[in-house]
Amino acid sequence: MRDYEEVTAFLGEWGRFQRLVFFLLSASIIPNGFNGLSIVFLAGTPEHRCVVPGGANLSAEWLNASIPLELRGGQAVPSRCRRYRLAALTNLSALGLRPGSDVELESLEQEPCRDGWEYSRDVYRSTIVTEWNLVCDNDWKGPLSTSLFFVGVLLGSFISGQLSDKFGRKKVLFATLAMQTVFSFIQVFSTSWEMFSVLFLLVGMGQISNYVAAFVLGTEILGKSIRVLFCTLGVCIFYAFGYMLLPLFAYFIRDWRMLLLALTLPGLLCIPLWWVIPESPRWLISQGRFQEAEDIIRKAAKTNGITAPDVILHPSDLQDLDSQKQQTYTILDLVRTRNILTITIMSVIIWMIISVGYFGLSLDTPNLHGDVYVNCFLSAVIEVPAYIISWLLLRNLPRRYSMAAALFLGGCVLLFIQLVPSHILALSILLVMLGKFGITSAFSIVYVYTAELYPTVVRNMGVGASSMASRLGSILSPYFVYLGAYDRFLPYILMGSLTVLSGILTLFLPESYGMPLPDTIDQMLLVKGIQTCL
């Protein structure tokens, strides 16, 4: 039996058909770039302090002294969550006593912000934090909204893999694109934090599902040399392009509802792609739908200006493929043999750790020194050279050594941040971006690596399951960032240590560089690493 790449070799590697699929599938990823991390600005927390009601009978001096000072970042600044007890201040003001000289402020009783908060408008005009007061005792709700988005991504990763293996890559791709766009639009009209967060979970389900479906569809249609280009300079750079648009949108649109609406509408541009992007012939063949697969291959040949052979799929191919499809595949097939079980377990751990580092650093940009929009833009821009480097590594070097090197770079740099003197802020930002560079490179490589290790019959399921595991890391990532409120170096120490650990683990994976893409689990068993311990 001939494999798919041998059957379609006459099409060439980079004809008009391949270029069309390459760029249209890549373009469908752009909305994911700005929707996935929009929470950085939607849930931005501006400077805030307790409101002192206008009806409070306080002198100007006591009004200015009504907020106690607290130490933050080595400086004494007004408290965000406490004020001096208003009844006591009113009495002292009525007696004509002066704060500081007649009364020691430290001795006064304090109380929480009973009348709400006033927020700075210097950076944001409105966010979900300012609209629903997600600060102080409710500050856990902001990270929870982010985590719920990633819970949706987790559920989508699990469900989309099996749906796409059953119903086809194309149908799942467009159904989940529609899901992401519709629920994101409804989210604009949220009336409570609870409504916003539930809808955000549903948006997350659609977001990862269309990303994985587009990734696998391109992987299966394109040839071996273009496949690596698609997975790095295609999908990933278009994602980074969408990510770069996010701070630009947010800079000019400071209201969270209008920003979310502006980020949602581009999803409508994907509708015409339904009539252009084909189904995966590999998937159709694996389902026994040979005529449909041959029709797509012939159409591709016509698009490329190539005359297709009279017989593309030989009867012997059909017989062998038909016998394969008498069995169905489920998620349990990812652990059926010792080889695939080992690969699955290691992929799960590595994806999870890489996800903690990538999303932790991306969500941490508002906490870096300097302008939040510039920092977010830098965090997006640094991904472009990371993807270019990962593409070069994938073209010329073994997968596992390339990925391990990227992880060691990212992890070690993050561990080094704690040694930088506090007054050299630019160096700290530079090291954070360098850490993001290494982890992003690894994230790009791991998609290609995982797709090459799993066979066609369970590839989408395998990539989806690995992606599902990584979402456990992304669900935790907002709380890694949250730890920075207690120790600003703690998130970097934890993320750096875990990233180095995943780099070590990568060295024990089988090597797929230069090997044909497997179509069946039996072919996958031939993919062996050079580590004897496996």
Disulfide bonds with the S-S distance in Angstrom:
Cys50-Cys113 1.78
Cys81-Cys136 1.97
